[in-house]
Amino acid sequence: MLPATFSQFVSTSKITFAVVASLDKGTVETVGDRKDLPSDDIVNQYFGDAETIGALNRSLEGQLMPRMISQGEVSCIVCKPSPDTIIGLLYTDDRNVVEKYRWSKKLNTELLKIWED
């Protein structure tokens, strides 16, 4: 179950589509419409099923968070607000790499607060 303020966070942050995977429950919840993305390849590749989510989780071990993934016009900020939760925040924009990095850090900090409440 998503925190009550998560949908508002997604909307306020201008995230097009968000994916929340619960590793311990094996569930995936979404906010937004993936059809609004120019391409949903990132969703399929990293959040497509239990196997791809597990592979993503293993790739995050020991990594600094958040991680940024881009394919074409679509970017994804991957956050891990708890040991058993992985979130993908997908969006399109024209920020440069430094701006994307700073923004991703800000959003990650906000997500950590949301998951603490």
C-alpha positions as CSV (number, residue, x, y, z in Angstrom):
1,M,0.0,0.0,0.0
2,L,1.4,3.4,-1.0
3,P,1.7,6.2,1.5
4,A,-1.2,8.6,1.2
5,T,1.0,11.5,0.0
6,F,2.7,9.6,-2.8
7,S,0.3,10.4,-5.6
8,Q,0.4,14.1,-4.6
9,F,4.2,13.9,-4.6
10,V,4.2,12.4,-8.2
11,S,1.8,15.0,-9.4
12,T,3.6,18.0,-7.8
13,S,7.0,16.7,-9.0
14,K,5.7,16.5,-12.6
15,I,6.5,12.8,-12.8
16,T,4.7,11.2,-15.8
17,F,4.6,7.6,-14.4
18,A,5.8,6.0,-11.2
19,V,6.3,2.4,-10.4
20,V,6.6,1.1,-6.9
21,A,7.8,-2.5,-6.4
22,S,7.5,-4.2,-3.1
23,L,10.2,-6.9,-3.0
24,D,8.9,-8.7,0.1
25,K,5.2,-8.8,-1.2
26,G,6.0,-9.3,-4.8
27,T,3.6,-6.5,-5.8
28,V,3.9,-3.6,-8.2
29,E,1.8,-0.4,-7.9
30,T,1.7,2.5,-10.3
31,V,0.7,6.1,-10.4
32,G,0.0,7.8,-13.7
33,D,-0.5,6.4,-17.2
34,R,2.5,4.8,-18.9
35,K,0.8,5.6,-22.2
36,D,1.8,9.2,-21.6
37,L,5.5,8.3,-21.9
38,P,6.9,8.5,-25.4
39,S,8.3,5.0,-24.8
40,D,7.8,2.5,-22.0
41,D,11.0,0.5,-22.6
42,I,12.5,1.5,-19.2
43,V,9.3,0.2,-17.5
44,N,9.5,-3.1,-19.4
45,Q,13.3,-3.5,-18.9
46,Y,13.5,-2.8,-15.2
47,F,10.0,-3.2,-13.8
48,G,8.4,-5.7,-16.3
49,D,8.1,-8.7,-14.0
50,A,9.5,-10.2,-10.8
51,E,12.7,-11.4,-12.6
52,T,13.6,-7.9,-13.9
53,I,12.8,-6.2,-10.6
54,G,15.0,-8.8,-8.8
55,A,17.8,-8.1,-11.3
56,L,17.4,-4.3,-10.7
57,N,17.5,-4.9,-7.0
58,R,20.7,-6.9,-7.2
59,S,22.3,-4.2,-9.4
60,L,21.5,-1.6,-6.8
61,E,23.4,-3.4,-4.0
62,G,26.2,-1.2,-2.7
63,Q,25.3,1.6,-5.1
64,L,24.8,5.3,-4.1
65,M,21.1,6.2,-4.5
66,P,19.3,7.4,-6.4
67,R,20.3,6.0,-9.7
68,M,19.4,7.6,-13.0
69,I,18.5,5.8,-16.2
70,S,17.8,7.4,-19.6
71,Q,16.6,5.9,-22.9
72,G,15.8,8.3,-25.6
73,E,13.4,11.0,-24.4
74,V,12.5,9.1,-21.2
75,S,14.5,9.4,-17.9
76,C,13.9,7.4,-14.7
77,I,15.1,8.1,-11.2
78,V,15.4,4.9,-9.3
79,C,15.0,5.2,-5.5
80,K,15.0,2.7,-2.7
81,P,13.3,4.3,0.3
82,S,13.3,1.1,2.2
83,P,15.2,-2.2,1.9
84,D,12.1,-3.9,0.3
85,T,10.9,-1.1,-1.9
86,I,12.2,0.1,-5.3
87,I,10.6,3.1,-7.0
88,G,11.0,4.3,-10.6
89,L,10.0,7.9,-11.3
90,L,9.7,8.3,-15.1
91,Y,9.6,11.6,-16.8
92,T,10.6,13.6,-19.9
93,D,12.3,17.0,-19.9
94,D,15.2,18.9,-21.2
95,R,17.3,19.3,-18.1
96,N,21.0,18.8,-18.5
97,V,22.8,16.0,-16.6
98,V,23.8,18.2,-13.6
99,E,20.3,19.5,-13.2
100,K,18.9,16.0,-13.5
101,Y,21.3,14.8,-10.8
102,R,20.4,17.6,-8.4
103,W,16.7,17.1,-9.0
104,S,17.0,13.4,-8.5
105,K,18.7,13.9,-5.1
106,K,16.0,16.3,-4.1
107,L,13.2,13.9,-5.0
108,N,15.0,11.0,-3.3
109,T,15.2,13.0,-0.1
110,E,11.5,13.8,-0.3
111,L,10.6,10.1,-0.9
112,L,12.6,9.0,2.1
113,K,10.5,11.4,4.2
114,I,7.3,10.1,2.7
115,W,8.2,6.5,3.5
116,E,9.2,7.4,7.1
117,D,5.7,8.8,7.8
